[in-house]
Amino acid sequence: MGSREKLVMVRYGELFLKSESVKHHFIGMLLRNIGKALSASALSYHFETPRGRILIYGDQLEKIADIVSRIFGLVDVSICTRTSSVLDDICTEAISLASANLHAGMSFAVRAKRQQKTGLNSQELGTLIGSAIYDHIPDLKVDLDHPDYELFVEVRNFGGLVYDSRIAAPGGLPWGTQGRVLALLSSGIDSPVASWLMMKRGCEITHLHLDAGRWAGKDVTLAAIENHRRLSRWCTGNPLSMVIANSELLYDRMDQLRIPPRYRCVICKRFMQRVAGKLMEKEGALAVVTGENLGQVASQTLANLSVISEAVTVPVLRPLITYDKEETITLARMIGTFDAHPGDLACRAVPSMPATAAVLKTVTECEQKMGIDEIVATALSGVRFVTALNCGIVKES
């Protein structure tokens, strides 16, 4: 048999839709992000970049595949065996791989692709390789629709690739291709998912958490930092920054001045966006991101979202705006930010009957009475920073 070599193959999807110059740039960013992630994990590697694929060679392929499967811009990841382009060599490797997983009575399918425009087409190639496996392992069944086992073969200009698993990757666009956003991050379920979705669209992220002090449950800020740490696993090699600002004065002032409780949630959301808007320039961000949904809670009615958005003139992005709660929870579980037992995450300022259609004029009068600009300035004067580094290590300053 010809030479054989194990490697990790990754595929990218949406990048194919870009012009050649943009695609070249995005693939360069993708390779940079892969390289940073592997280097941060102390893994040796080298790349090859045949058209439409990235081949990664190294000593610890399972670890490489696991890390690379969390790189934005990639569709899926496979550990492959590279062979020569000779059909006998490809068949021999296909039989070897199938023999370790197939036994009598099982069904199988061969999914074949070829890059060349001459010679055997993909269907003929799959039939020949499938026949070789069928002849070698007794009592198999061919089932192209719902097989027990699938084997994949690609015949490309440089040789053959044989594999039997495809690890799903997040897709989207490479981290850093769309600029930076400032994402409001809480201890809850929604905002980490919103942040992840913006990461998936190629945005670098700075997180902002508003610490409500005694007005919040004892585990709120710790849970927000944990969300930040968990999200950092999706940009390994790129330190993830978080700003924590103190918002306790906001609630103290609302309580002292007896601001109607029904307006608290809307005033709070507007305050968060004011603080984020002030931080944007310093962080080099182009937009603010929130985990708000439409109609999920009282502050998220269309009327209230309109009043909240009026607080700032910067772009506000709401990637979860149409999501059902179960859809968001499903994503949170997948990305690793869902926690079934998060601790004390209470908000002690939530009113029993919040306004569902706050009047802007009334809200702004309340803010003026409170001295909202002073409260924002106070929040920004004592910020602290949390950075999630490689391997989820969190450092505060």
RAWO-V331204 format. One record per backbone hydrogen bond with DSSP energy under -1.0 kcal/mol. NH is the residue of the N-H (numbers start at 1). CO is the residue of the C=O. If there is no record, write none. Layout:
nh: [NH;NH]
co: [CO;CO]
//
This chain:
nh: [5;7;8;9;10;11;16;17;18;23;24;25;26;27;28;29;30;31;32;33;34;35;36;37;38;39;40;42;43;46;48;53;54;55;56;57;64;65;66;67;68;69;70;71;73;74;75;77;78;80;81;82;83;90;91;92;93;94;95;96;97;98;99;101;102;105;106;108;109;111;113;115;125;126;127;128;129;130;131;132;133;134;135;136;137;141;143;149;151;152;153;154;155;156;159;160;161;162;163;167;169;171;173;177;178;181;182;183;184;185;194;195;196;197;198;199;200;201;202;203;204;206;207;208;209;211;215;216;217;219;220;223;224;225;226;227;228;229;230;231;232;233;234;235;238;240;242;243;244;245;247;252;253;254;255;256;257;259;263;264;267;268;269;270;271;272;273;274;275;276;277;278;279;280;283;285;286;288;289;290;294;295;300;301;305;306;307;308;309;310;311;312;317;321;323;328;329;330;331;332;333;334;335;336;337;338;345;348;355;363;364;365;366;367;368;369;370;371;372;375;376;377;378;379;380;381;384;386;387;388;389;392;393;395;397]
co: [82;80;56;78;54;76;13;14;15;19;20;21;22;23;24;25;26;27;28;29;30;31;32;33;34;35;36;39;38;57;55;50;10;48;8;46;60;61;62;63;64;65;67;68;171;71;11;167;9;7;162;5;160;86;87;88;89;90;91;92;93;94;95;98;98;139;103;141;149;151;153;155;121;122;123;124;125;126;127;128;129;130;131;132;133;106;108;107;109;163;111;161;113;159;156;83;154;81;152;77;75;74;200;174;202;204;287;206;289;208;190;191;192;193;194;195;196;197;199;198;179;181;241;183;243;245;212;213;346;344;217;219;220;221;222;223;224;225;226;227;228;230;231;232;235;388;386;207;384;209;211;248;249;250;251;252;253;254;260;261;263;264;265;266;267;268;269;270;271;272;273;274;275;276;279;280;180;315;182;317;321;300;297;298;301;302;303;304;305;306;308;309;288;318;320;324;325;326;327;328;329;330;331;332;332;332;343;215;262;359;360;361;362;363;364;365;366;367;367;371;372;373;374;375;376;377;244;242;395;240;393;389;390;387;385]
//
